[in-house]
Amino acid sequence: MSKPIEITLIGKPGCHLCETALQVVNQVIDDFVLAKPGNSVVLQEVNILKDEDLARKYGEEIPVVLVNGKQHSYWTVEAPRLLAKLQSLS
């Protein structure tokens, strides 16, 4: 089994865009794992209000999605684009 792909969702409580992004990310993860058995994805949610460095870096861009530590998207998550990224890493 390969190393899990790490997705980080940076957002904050009460952010409707963040809630929508979480739904899209979870659906993409489910679709990916179903289509690519043996691959796994770890999702970490980070509250930007609890990290000053992240707030300075991404404060105007949340929600932000990182894939394996690299910025993939901000403001909105396009499911086909995220799925293609995960597939390219498997």
N, C-alpha and C positions, 0 to 999 in steps of 0.2 A: 504494500500500500504506500502511496506517495505521501509526501508531507502535506498537511492541510493548507489550503489557501486561506489567508487571513483577510477578512473584510472588517474595516473599522468604520462605523457610522458616527460622525461627530454632529451633535445637535444639542437641543435644550428642551426641557419640559415646556409643554404648552405651545410648541411650534407645530402648526398644522402641516407645513412642508416636511418637517422631520418625521411626523407620523406617517405621512404618505410614502416618504422615502423608505421607511422601515418596512412597510407592507410590500413595496416593490422588491426590495432587497431579499426579504424572506421568500417571496414567490420565486425569484430567480434562483436562490439557493436550492429550494425544493426541486425546481425543474432540472437544475444542473445535476444534483445528486441522483435524481431518478434516471436521467439520461446517461450518466457516467458513473456506474457503480464502481466502488473502490476508491473514489475521490471523496474528499471531505472539505467542508468549508467551516471555518470558525468565525462567528460574528461577534464583534465587541461593540457595544454602544458606549460612547463617551459623551458626558455632559460638558459642554464647552464652558459653562458657568463655573466649573470647578477646576479649570486649568487656564491660568493667565496666559501662558505661551500660546496655547491653541486659540484663545480668544483674540489675541493680537494678530495671529496669522490668518485665522479663518472667520473672524467675527462677522463679516458682512457677506459670507458665502454659504452659511449653513442652510440645509444640511450638506455635509461634505462626506464623500465616500472615498476611503483609501483601500486599495487592494495591495496586499503585501507591503504596506507602508508607503505606497506612492499614490498621490491624488489621482482619482479616476473621474470624479464628477462633483459638481456642486449645484445647489439650488434645486435641481430635479435629477431623478435617476431614470435613465432610459433603459428599460428592461432588456431589449435586444442587444444594446451595446455592452451592458454589464455581463450578460450571458456569453457574448462573444469573447469578452476578456477572460472569463473563467475557463471557457473551452480552450483558449489559447495557452493557458497555464497547465492544462491537464495532460 
